[in-house]
Amino acid sequence: MNKRLHVIVRGRVQGVNFRWATLREAQAQNLTGWVKNKEDGSVEILAEGAEEALALFRDWCRKGPPAARVASCEIREEPYAGIFPSFEIRYDERM
């Protein structure tokens, strides 16, 4: 069953290749969606895919890449939409 996760990661998560590592992890799990830096210093992620893959991705988000220091990870499940062709890094505030 496909699901969607909306994730906000806080801590030392910008300037440590968090977005690129998130992209690689999402691709490894065959997920679609996006990741972007927020003005408040957090990283926002919207990921869709198989429930099992999202469970692994959720665990990864709580740790992040080696240089990151995740202080908190807010994760919400949302209705699956299936609208993303791939997983990408976004550089603006569009949803």
All heavy atoms as an XYZ file, in Angstrom:
767
protein
N       0.834     -1.184      0.000
C       0.000      0.000      0.000
C       0.880      1.249      0.000
O       1.848      1.330      0.748
C      -0.887     -0.015      1.243
C      -1.829      1.131      1.315
S      -3.122      0.726      2.497
C      -3.331      2.274      3.277
N       0.558      2.199     -0.846
C       1.326      3.442     -0.930
C       0.827      4.453      0.091
O      -0.360      4.528      0.375
C       1.233      4.032     -2.333
C       2.048      3.255     -3.326
O       3.051      2.649     -2.980
N       1.642      3.265     -4.577
N       1.791      5.214      0.597
C       1.501      6.243      1.593
C       2.322      7.484      1.298
O       3.206      7.479      0.440
C       1.819      5.736      3.003
C       0.915      4.619      3.460
C       1.105      4.381      4.928
C       0.022      3.428      5.406
N      -0.026      3.355      6.840
N       2.054      8.529      2.080
C       2.803      9.788      1.968
C       3.231     10.228      3.354
O       2.470     10.141      4.309
C       1.937     10.868      1.350
C       2.603     12.248      1.363
C       1.670     13.339      0.935
N       1.661     13.447     -0.507
C       1.201     14.506     -1.164
N       0.686     15.523     -0.528
N       1.244     14.535     -2.478
N       4.483     10.706      3.443
C       4.999     11.294      4.679
C       5.375     12.745      4.426
O       5.983     13.066      3.402
C       6.247     10.561      5.169
C       6.100      9.132      5.647
C       7.447      8.602      6.111
C       5.072      9.020      6.755
N       5.022     13.601      5.365
C       5.447     15.006      5.355
C       6.343     15.166      6.577
O       5.897     14.949      7.704
C       4.232     15.917      5.435
C       4.561     17.350      5.212
N       3.596     18.316      5.166
C       5.726     17.993      5.008
C       4.157     19.492      4.953
N       5.455     19.309      4.859
N       7.596     15.530      6.347
C       8.607     15.519      7.401
C       9.247     16.900      7.538
O       9.593     17.527      6.536
C       9.713     14.477      7.074
C      10.734     14.403      8.198
C       9.111     13.115      6.777
N       9.407     17.354      8.764
C      10.182     18.560      9.067
C      11.318     18.126      9.995
O      11.076     17.593     11.082
C       9.345     19.647      9.775
C       8.103     20.020      8.951
C      10.207     20.873     10.082
C       8.390     20.734      7.654
N      12.554     18.343      9.551
C      13.731     17.941     10.317
C      14.436     19.201     10.812
O      14.717     20.109     10.030
C      14.702     17.094      9.457
C      15.855     16.586     10.305
C      13.972     15.948      8.793
N      14.698     19.236     12.115
C      15.372     20.393     12.713
C      16.678     19.942     13.367
O      16.817     18.811     13.765
C      14.461     21.038     13.749
C      13.238     21.694     13.127
C      12.384     22.410     14.179
N      11.301     23.124     13.543
C      10.137     22.577     13.186
N       9.922     21.291     13.422
N       9.189     23.291     12.615
N      17.585     20.897     13.493
C      18.895     20.640     14.072
C      19.953     21.212     13.152
O      19.706     22.203     12.455
N      21.120     20.578     13.134
C      22.160     21.008     12.178
C      21.910     20.210     10.902
O      22.490     19.137     10.686
C      23.557     20.748     12.720
C      24.615     21.438     11.845
C      25.965     21.269     12.437
N      26.425     19.908     12.128
C      27.645     19.476     12.308
N      28.544     20.256     12.842
N      27.981     18.247     11.989
N      21.005     20.736     10.074
C      20.566     19.996      8.890
C      20.736     20.783      7.592
O      20.411     20.276      6.523
C      19.097     19.518      9.046
C      19.000     18.487     10.167
C      18.143     20.669      9.304
N      21.232     21.996      7.684
C      21.549     22.753      6.478
C      23.055     22.963      6.428
O      23.707     23.123      7.454
C      20.810     24.091      6.444
C      19.326     23.931      6.209
C      18.619     25.257      5.937
O      19.240     26.285      5.691
N      17.299     25.223      5.986
N      23.603     22.896      5.214
C      25.046     23.050      5.059
C      25.820     21.776      5.339
O      27.040     21.807      5.504
N      25.117     20.637      5.425
C      25.767     19.356      5.720
C      25.366     18.292      4.681
O      25.408     17.103      4.952
C      25.443     18.865      7.152
C      26.057     19.787      8.198
C      23.949     18.728      7.369
N      24.950     18.748      3.512
C      24.523     17.861      2.413
C      23.286     17.030      2.749
O      23.099     15.945      2.215
C      25.662     16.941      1.970
C      26.765     17.715      1.294
O      26.500     18.573      0.448
N      27.996     17.439      1.667
N      22.441     17.550      3.632
C      21.240     16.809      4.029
C      20.314     16.575      2.834
O      19.796     15.474      2.661
C      20.496     17.566      5.137
C      19.559     16.692      5.924
C      19.932     16.191      7.154
C      18.299     16.361      5.443
C      19.084     15.374      7.891
C      17.441     15.550      6.158
C      17.840     15.057      7.390
N      20.105     17.607      2.020
C      19.199     17.442      0.874
C      19.717     16.399     -0.113
O      18.949     15.571     -0.605
C      18.968     18.775      0.164
C      18.113     19.743      0.971
C      18.021     21.086      0.305
N      19.363     21.637      0.183
C      19.702     22.633     -0.612
N      18.819     23.209     -1.381
N      20.935     23.082     -0.653
N      21.007     16.443     -0.409
C      21.567     15.475     -1.368
C      21.511     14.054     -0.815
O      21.205     13.107     -1.527
C      22.999     15.859     -1.745
C      22.998     17.033     -2.669
C      23.257     18.337     -2.344
C      22.675     17.027     -4.052
N      23.113     19.140     -3.450
C      22.760     18.352     -4.521
C      22.317     16.031     -4.956
C      22.507     18.711     -5.835
C      22.069     16.391     -6.270
C      22.165     17.708     -6.695
N      21.791     13.917      0.471
C      21.715     12.592      1.084
C      20.266     12.097      1.116
O      20.001     10.910      0.903
C      22.299     12.642      2.496
N      19.326     13.016      1.350
C      17.906     12.656      1.333
C      17.494     12.192     -0.055
O      16.780     11.184     -0.199
C      17.038     13.850      1.774
O      17.425     14.260      3.093
C      15.556     13.496      1.757
N      17.953     12.894     -1.076
C      17.669     12.506     -2.459
C      18.179     11.091     -2.732
O      17.437     10.244     -3.252
C      18.319     13.495     -3.431
C      18.245     13.142     -4.911
C      16.817     13.231     -5.425
C      19.163     14.050     -5.708
N      19.406     10.812     -2.357
C      19.982      9.482     -2.583
C      19.216      8.398     -1.823
O      18.954      7.324     -2.352
C      21.461      9.472     -2.213
C      22.334     10.211     -3.210
C      23.813      9.975     -2.968
N      24.249     10.429     -1.654
C      24.636     11.669     -1.360
N      24.627     12.586     -2.291
N      25.026     11.980     -0.152
N      18.854      8.685     -0.564
C      18.119      7.710      0.237
C      16.730      7.464     -0.347
O      16.276      6.319     -0.432
C      18.012      8.188      1.684
C      17.340      7.213      2.608
C      18.098      5.913      2.809
O      19.330      5.871      2.586
O      17.461      4.916      3.204
N      16.055      8.524     -0.758
C      14.715      8.377     -1.353
C      14.787      7.566     -2.641
O      13.944      6.695     -2.887
C      14.104      9.750     -1.616
N      15.789      7.843     -3.463
C      15.948      7.084     -4.710
C      16.250      5.619     -4.411
O      15.734      4.729     -5.086
C      17.041      7.712     -5.570
C      16.622      9.039     -6.165
C      17.755      9.769     -6.866
O      18.933      9.561     -6.566
N      17.400     10.641     -7.782
N      17.058      5.353     -3.399
C      17.381      3.975     -3.030
C      16.131      3.227     -2.570
O      16.028      2.007     -2.761
C      18.444      3.952     -1.930
N      15.179      3.943     -1.979
C      13.936      3.332     -1.506
C      12.817      3.413     -2.556
O      11.685      3.038     -2.272
C      13.477      4.014     -0.203
C      14.436      3.880      0.941
C      14.686      2.433      1.346
O      13.855      1.565      1.155
N      15.862      2.177      1.895
N      13.150      3.938     -3.751
C      12.175      4.063     -4.840
C      10.985      4.948     -4.450
O       9.838      4.649     -4.769
C      11.698      2.684     -5.304
C      11.129      2.727     -6.704
O      11.536      3.537     -7.527
N      10.164      1.869     -6.968
N      11.286      6.059     -3.763
C      10.258      6.999     -3.346
C      10.185      8.169     -4.318
O      11.146      8.455     -5.034
C      10.566      7.533     -1.944
C      10.689      6.492     -0.842
C      11.103      7.160      0.459
C       9.383      5.713     -0.672
N       9.058      8.854     -4.320
C       8.896     10.076     -5.106
C       8.578     11.215     -4.147
O       8.179     10.998     -3.004
C       7.772      9.935     -6.147
O       6.529      9.684     -5.469
C       8.061      8.814     -7.130
N       8.766     12.455     -4.621
C       8.476     13.628     -3.808
C       9.569     14.655     -3.912
O      10.197     14.806     -4.961
N       9.858     15.323     -2.798
C      10.868     16.387     -2.811
C      11.432     16.660     -1.423
O      10.869     16.258     -0.417
C      10.299     17.670     -3.423
C       8.971     18.119     -2.864
C       7.747     17.927     -3.448
C       8.729     18.823     -1.648
N       6.765     18.472     -2.646
C       7.333     19.029     -1.549
C       9.537     19.293     -0.624
C       6.746     19.692     -0.472
C       8.949     19.955      0.462
C       7.570     20.152      0.511
N      12.535     17.393     -1.418
C      13.171     17.878     -0.197
C      13.609     19.314     -0.447
O      14.004     19.666     -1.564
C      14.380     16.993      0.214
C      15.446     16.959     -0.865
C      14.970     17.450      1.548
N      13.508     20.162      0.580
C      13.968     21.545      0.423
C      14.369     22.125      1.774
O      13.902     21.680      2.831
C      12.884     22.410     -0.207
C      11.650     22.617      0.643
C      10.624     23.471     -0.086
C       9.343     23.602      0.721
N       8.341     24.387      0.010
N      15.267     23.111      1.724
C      15.635     23.879      2.904
C      14.548     24.903      3.174
O      13.984     25.475      2.241
C      16.957     24.615      2.692
C      18.156     23.707      2.807
O      18.079     22.587      3.291
N      19.295     24.197      2.349
N      14.287     25.161      4.449
C      13.331     26.197      4.844
C      14.099     27.383      5.414
O      15.227     27.236      5.892
C      12.379     25.642      5.914
C      11.571     24.431      5.472
C      10.470     24.801      4.519
C       9.371     25.490      5.317
N       8.308     26.023      4.510
N      13.491     28.545      5.367
C      14.144     29.760      5.854
C      14.487     29.698      7.339
O      15.419     30.348      7.788
C      13.267     30.977      5.575
C      13.229     31.347      4.108
C      12.424     32.618      3.856
O      12.154     33.368      4.812
O      12.080     32.849      2.694
N      13.744     28.904      8.110
C      13.993     28.817      9.553
C      15.144     27.880      9.917
O      15.419     27.630     11.087
C      12.720     28.414     10.304
C      12.250     26.994      9.988
O      12.909     26.290      9.197
O      11.205     26.595     10.539
N      15.819     27.308      8.897
C      16.957     26.424      9.145
C      16.610     24.952      9.155
O      17.488     24.109      9.283
N      15.330     24.636      9.025
C      14.906     23.238      8.980
C      14.923     22.721      7.540
O      15.143     23.476      6.598
C      13.505     23.088      9.572
O      12.542     23.761      8.781
N      14.699     21.435      7.402
C      14.563     20.798      6.092
C      13.176     20.166      6.041
O      12.751     19.509      6.991
C      15.655     19.725      5.864
C      15.387     18.914      4.609
C      17.025     20.381      5.780
N      12.477     20.400      4.928
C      11.138     19.853      4.733
C      11.180     18.785      3.653
O      11.837     18.962      2.622
C      10.175     20.963      4.333
C       8.743     20.503      4.174
C       7.785     21.640      3.874
O       8.252     22.749      3.520
O       6.580     21.426      3.982
N      10.475     17.691      3.892
C      10.471     16.552      2.961
C       9.037     16.089      2.760
O       8.270     15.973      3.722
C      11.285     15.368      3.532
C      12.703     15.801      3.905
C      11.292     14.202      2.546
C      13.420     14.834      4.832
N       8.685     15.822      1.519
C       7.422     15.174      1.192
C       7.778     13.937      0.380
O       8.398     14.051     -0.677
C       6.522     16.107      0.384
C       5.072     15.668      0.264
C       4.393     15.711      1.623
C       4.320     16.553     -0.701
N       7.444     12.767      0.899
C       7.848     11.521      0.248
C       6.652     10.588      0.110
O       5.854     10.456      1.044
C       8.944     10.835      1.054
N       6.559      9.959     -1.055
C       5.504      8.993     -1.314
C       6.107      7.685     -1.790
O       7.122      7.681     -2.487
C       4.541      9.503     -2.388
C       3.724     10.680     -1.974
C       2.627     11.019     -2.963
O       2.769     10.717     -4.170
O       1.623     11.592     -2.526
N       5.442      6.590     -1.427
C       5.899      5.293     -1.889
C       5.301      4.179     -1.056
O       4.357      4.381     -0.295
N       5.891      3.005     -1.222
C       5.415      1.821     -0.511
C       5.602      1.987      0.996
O       6.590      2.567      1.460
C       6.161      0.586     -1.003
N       4.665      1.456      1.741
C       4.674      1.572      3.195
C       5.983      1.079      3.805
O       6.551      1.716      4.692
C       3.492      0.787      3.756
C       3.259      0.963      5.222
C       1.963      0.301      5.689
O       1.253     -0.310      4.878
O       1.689      0.397      6.887
N       6.500     -0.042      3.315
C       7.739     -0.610      3.853
C       8.935      0.306      3.577
O       9.802      0.490      4.429
C       8.008     -1.993      3.253
C       6.908     -2.999      3.514
C       5.721     -2.879      2.529
O       5.860     -2.236      1.463
O       4.648     -3.411      2.848
N       8.980      0.864      2.376
C      10.069      1.776      2.017
C      10.002      3.047      2.852
O      11.029      3.574      3.299
C      10.020      2.100      0.532
N       8.795      3.551      3.075
C       8.642      4.760      3.889
C       9.030      4.512      5.341
O       9.543      5.420      6.006
C       7.208      5.279      3.806
C       6.860      6.000      2.504
C       5.377      6.305      2.454
C       7.671      7.277      2.330
N       8.830      3.322      5.841
C       9.253      3.001      7.210
C      10.772      3.099      7.324
O      11.296      3.666      8.292
C       8.765      1.612      7.603
N      11.500      2.575      6.349
C      12.962      2.680      6.339
C      13.402      4.132      6.193
O      14.341      4.592      6.849
C      13.542      1.837      5.204
C      13.351      0.328      5.333
C      13.796     -0.372      4.051
C      14.110     -0.212      6.529
N      12.715      4.880      5.320
C      13.034      6.288      5.087
C      12.783      7.110      6.347
O      13.579      7.976      6.694
C      12.199      6.806      3.916
C      12.538      8.196      3.488
C      13.717      8.469      2.826
C      11.657      9.242      3.730
C      14.039      9.750      2.420
C      11.953     10.529      3.329
C      13.146     10.787      2.671
N      11.702      6.822      7.051
C      11.372      7.512      8.308
C      12.518      7.333      9.305
O      12.957      8.294      9.934
C      10.071      6.949      8.881
C       9.684      7.547     10.216
C       8.477      6.856     10.829
N       7.296      7.041     10.017
C       6.557      6.050      9.508
N       6.887      4.792      9.730
N       5.486      6.313      8.798
N      13.007      6.112      9.432
C      14.127      5.847     10.344
C      15.368      6.622      9.924
O      16.088      7.167     10.766
C      14.436      4.349     10.394
C      13.331      3.546     11.066
O      12.487      4.143     11.775
O      13.310      2.315     10.870
N      15.626      6.665      8.615
C      16.790      7.404      8.115
C      16.671      8.894      8.434
O      17.639      9.526      8.853
C      16.960      7.197      6.603
C      18.162      7.893      6.087
C      19.426      7.403      6.001
C      18.232      9.249      5.620
N      20.284      8.366      5.516
C      19.563      9.511      5.273
C      17.296     10.263      5.457
C      19.987     10.732      4.777
C      17.718     11.493      4.973
C      19.051     11.717      4.636
N      15.488      9.477      8.255
C      15.273     10.908      8.505
C      15.574     11.276      9.950
O      16.028     12.388     10.230
C      13.835     11.306      8.171
S      13.461     11.358      6.406
N      15.343     10.381     10.858
C      15.592     10.658     12.282
C      17.081     10.749     12.603
O      17.460     11.274     13.646
C      14.935      9.578     13.139
C      13.426      9.674     13.128
C      12.788      8.658     14.057
N      11.350      8.873     14.126
C      10.445      7.938     13.854
N      10.824      6.720     13.526
N       9.158      8.217     13.934
N      17.928     10.240     11.693
C      19.386     10.300     11.876
C      20.036     11.246     10.880
O      20.927     12.000     11.231
C      20.003      8.911     11.722
C      19.582      7.931     12.794
C      20.174      6.573     12.552
C      19.344      5.882     11.502
N      19.420      4.484     11.361
N      19.636     11.150      9.608
C      20.236     11.963      8.558
C      21.611     11.473      8.178
O      22.077     10.430      8.653
N      22.307     12.234      7.340
C      23.663     11.866      6.931
C      24.652     12.076      8.083
O      24.319     12.734      9.074
C      23.943     12.817      5.758
C      23.086     14.002      6.021
C      21.845     13.474      6.690
N      25.861     11.528      7.971
C      26.829     11.578      9.080
C      27.127     12.970      9.631
O      27.281     13.120     10.841
C      28.086     10.952      8.473
C      27.581     10.053      7.400
C      26.361     10.742      6.837
N      27.195     14.000      8.784
C      27.550     15.345      9.260
C      26.380     16.067      9.928
O      26.579     17.086     10.598
C      28.081     16.185      8.107
N      25.178     15.573      9.775
C      23.995     16.220     10.353
C      23.852     15.868     11.824
O      24.333     14.836     12.293
C      22.745     15.788      9.591
N      23.165     16.731     12.537
C      22.786     16.479     13.931
C      21.298     16.764     14.034
O      20.885     17.914     14.177
C      23.571     17.367     14.905
C      25.067     17.111     14.909
C      25.387     15.709     15.426
N      26.801     15.394     15.306
C      27.326     14.664     14.330
N      26.577     14.193     13.361
N      28.617     14.394     14.300
N      20.492     15.739     13.941
C      19.039     15.902     13.974
C      18.591     16.094     15.418
O      18.802     15.229     16.262
C      18.327     14.689     13.340
C      16.821     14.799     13.487
C      18.719     14.548     11.871
N      17.973     17.251     15.685
C      17.452     17.545     17.026
C      16.015     17.065     17.166
O      15.611     16.592     18.222
C      17.545     19.044     17.307
N      15.237     17.214     16.101
C      13.852     16.740     16.121
C      13.404     16.414     14.706
O      13.930     16.960     13.740
C      12.913     17.774     16.745
O      12.789     18.906     15.913
N      12.452     15.526     14.635
C      11.944     15.077     13.337
C      10.428     14.919     13.469
O       9.959     13.971     14.089
C      12.607     13.759     12.958
S      12.280     13.224     11.285
N       9.710     15.885     12.935
C       8.242     15.869     12.978
C       7.745     15.149     11.723
O       8.052     15.557     10.604
C       7.729     17.304     13.007
C       6.239     17.448     12.935
C       5.834     18.911     12.798
O       6.516     19.789     13.360
O       4.842     19.162     12.105
N       7.002     14.076     11.917
C       6.551     13.254     10.793
C       5.035     13.116     10.845
O       4.482     12.697     11.870
C       7.194     11.857     10.825
C       8.720     11.990     10.785
C       6.679     10.998      9.674
C       9.467     10.691     11.007
N       4.397     13.482      9.737
C       2.940     13.327      9.622
C       2.623     12.462      8.419
O       3.219     12.635      7.351
C       2.257     14.682      9.416
C       2.341     15.622     10.567
C       1.464     16.853     10.373
N       1.422     17.369      9.024
C       2.083     18.437      8.589
N       2.865     19.095      9.405
N       1.964     18.846      7.351
N       1.690     11.560      8.575
C       1.177     10.817      7.432
C       0.080     11.640      6.796
O      -0.726     12.256      7.493
C       0.645      9.454      7.861
C       1.739      8.479      8.193
C       1.229      7.055      8.346
O       0.111      6.755      7.895
O       1.968      6.256      8.934
N       0.075     11.675      5.464
C      -0.934     12.396      4.709
C      -1.493     11.465      3.642
O      -0.892     10.431      3.343
C      -0.317     13.639      4.058
C       0.205     14.653      5.066
C       0.809     15.882      4.417
O       1.001     15.894      3.177
O       1.091     16.843      5.152
N      -2.614     11.837      3.039
C      -3.176     10.981      1.982
C      -2.225     10.885      0.778
O      -1.651     11.888      0.351
C      -4.469     11.694      1.594
C      -4.808     12.556      2.761
C      -3.495     12.947      3.383
N      -2.070      9.701      0.265
C      -1.244      9.465     -0.914
C      -1.892     10.139     -2.123
O      -3.101     10.043     -2.316
C      -1.114      7.952     -1.155
C      -0.386      7.592     -2.415
C       0.994      7.689     -2.481
C      -1.077      7.168     -3.545
C       1.680      7.353     -3.633
C      -0.406      6.830     -4.704
C       0.967      6.928     -4.740
O       1.643      6.598     -5.891
N      -1.095     10.825     -2.935
C      -1.619     11.512     -4.115
C      -1.061     10.945     -5.417
O      -1.693     11.041     -6.456
C      -1.323     13.010     -4.034
N       0.152     10.398     -5.383
C       0.744      9.823     -6.586
C       1.000     10.816     -7.702
O       0.892     10.483     -8.869
N       1.380     12.046     -7.349
C       1.527     13.094     -8.357
C       2.974     13.393     -8.754
O       3.216     14.187     -9.646
C       0.852     14.404     -7.901
C       1.468     14.901     -6.593
C      -0.651     14.201     -7.754
C       0.973     16.271     -6.150
N       3.934     12.748     -8.094
C       5.343     13.059     -8.364
C       5.965     11.994     -9.260
O       5.880     10.805     -8.952
C       6.132     13.156     -7.054
C       5.552     14.136     -6.087
C       4.926     13.706     -4.930
C       5.616     15.497     -6.336
C       4.379     14.601     -4.031
C       5.067     16.407     -5.443
C       4.449     15.961     -4.290
N       6.619     12.404    -10.347
C       7.252     11.421    -11.229
C       8.571     10.874    -10.679
O       9.015      9.805    -11.076
C       7.486     12.199    -12.525
C       7.590     13.629    -12.092
C       6.694     13.762    -10.887
N       9.197     11.626     -9.763
C      10.499     11.236     -9.229
C      10.685     11.943     -7.888
O       9.779     12.601     -7.395
C      11.619     11.621    -10.200
O      11.647     13.035    -10.369
N      11.874     11.827     -7.321
C      12.215     12.564     -6.099
C      13.213     13.635     -6.487
O      14.155     13.362     -7.230
C      12.824     11.634     -5.040
C      12.800     12.237     -3.668
C      11.751     11.999     -2.809
C      13.828     13.071     -3.235
C      11.711     12.562     -1.538
C      13.805     13.642     -1.981
C      12.746     13.390     -1.121
N      13.009     14.866     -6.002
C      13.865     15.980     -6.412
C      14.186     16.904     -5.251
O      13.492     16.898     -4.232
C      13.187     16.786     -7.523
C      11.931     17.503     -7.068
C      11.232     18.267     -8.180
O      11.466     17.982     -9.357
O      10.437     19.155     -7.839
N      15.228     17.685     -5.455
C      15.560     18.774     -4.541
C      14.875     20.015     -5.072
O      15.013     20.344     -6.255
C      17.080     18.993     -4.460
C      17.759     17.766     -3.853
C      17.399     20.242     -3.644
C      19.274     17.818     -3.867
N      14.138     20.684     -4.194
C      13.485     21.933     -4.587
C      14.247     23.090     -3.977
O      14.742     23.005     -2.857
C      12.030     21.960     -4.114
C      11.192     20.982     -4.904
C       9.744     21.329     -4.793
N       8.974     20.483     -5.721
C       7.676     20.359     -5.685
N       6.971     21.025     -4.786
N       7.061     19.603     -6.552
N      14.295     24.173     -4.741
C      15.045     25.352     -4.314
C      14.167     26.554     -4.091
O      14.632     27.660     -3.962
C      16.126     25.670     -5.354
C      17.148     24.559     -5.460
C      17.039     23.586     -6.429
C      18.207     24.489     -4.563
C      17.969     22.560     -6.518
C      19.136     23.458     -4.646
C      19.018     22.508     -5.623
O      19.931     21.501     -5.696
N      12.835     26.359     -4.047
C      11.925     27.482     -3.799
C      10.848     27.029     -2.825
O      10.906     25.941     -2.275
C      11.312     27.985     -5.101
C      10.544     26.911     -5.854
O      10.090     25.937     -5.238
O      10.384     27.048     -7.076
N       9.865     27.852     -2.602
C       8.843     27.572     -1.598
C       7.571     26.959     -2.185
O       6.546     26.924     -1.537
C       8.481     28.864     -0.848
C       9.607     29.365      0.032
C       9.979     28.387      1.134
O       9.076     27.849      1.772
O      11.174     28.184      1.343
N       7.592     26.462     -3.404
C       6.380     25.890     -3.986
C       6.110     24.515     -3.383
O       7.010     23.796     -3.018
C       6.474     25.807     -5.504
C       7.552     24.880     -5.992
C       7.777     25.024     -7.482
N       9.046     24.392     -7.802
C       9.160     23.284     -8.488
N       8.108     22.710     -8.984
N      10.337     22.749     -8.713
N       4.868     24.166     -3.297
C       4.480     22.856     -2.776
C       4.104     22.006     -3.960
O       3.931     20.887     -3.945
C       3.308     22.965     -1.806
C       3.671     23.599     -0.475
S       4.679     22.536      0.548
C       3.471     21.435      1.200
